[in-house]
């Protein structure tokens, strides 16, 4: 089956059959490791997915610590299917939802060469790129980020995943739509019971500064359960980083 065909079969009819769908707060951590990358996330209403990518023999392949020649490609898992979905849904990933879908590419290999390969590949899929009038898919780079290159070029289809240290430096939300960091840098609360008064105070303050710049806050390595999801959303975290697609879908549907 060609990339995107299965997605096209279910997506238009699924889109608003469930309440609070899609889930704008749901971010699929290491999405490529699920049984059906992208497909499972879209079925669960996730509006953001993450792909770890390596430049290997001039190809962009998905994998965590390493890849082989048999590893799936970024193009086959994400770019080609999303392009097909946009064509079927009149320029939207979720029919009827006009906000952007987020594709985070976590670059695991050298920043500049990987970025140039990503730029070259994106030229095949102009429908995925944000324009003046619309932004169907917001692609942003994490991991080994070519920060100076992208800042000097200006936004050109691939944005940056920022860090807390980037707040206050004047980066636009187009260029840096998300600020991300390790949860453990901000709290030691384990998510097993309701947080204490000060457990998430640092996160609340961080969220306020991030939101003041029109950006979204994402924390990785969070306690991945319903108690933590609710507490972190209440604290201002915009993208809930989760491996538990079905459970987060059920939680956000309530």
Secondary structure, DSSP 8 states (H G I E B T S, - for coil): --TTHHHHHHHHHHTTSSTT-SEEEEEETTGGGSTTTTHHHHHTTEEEEEEEEEEETTEEEE-SS---TTS-BHIIIIIHHHHHHHHHTTS-SSTT--S-EEEEEEE-S-HHHHHHHHHHHHTT-GGGS--SS--SEEEEEEES--HHHHHHH--SS-EEEE-GGGTTS---TTT--EEEEEGGGT----SSS---TTTTHHHHHHHHHHHHTT-EEEEES---SHHHHHHHHHHT--EEEES-HHHHHHHHH-
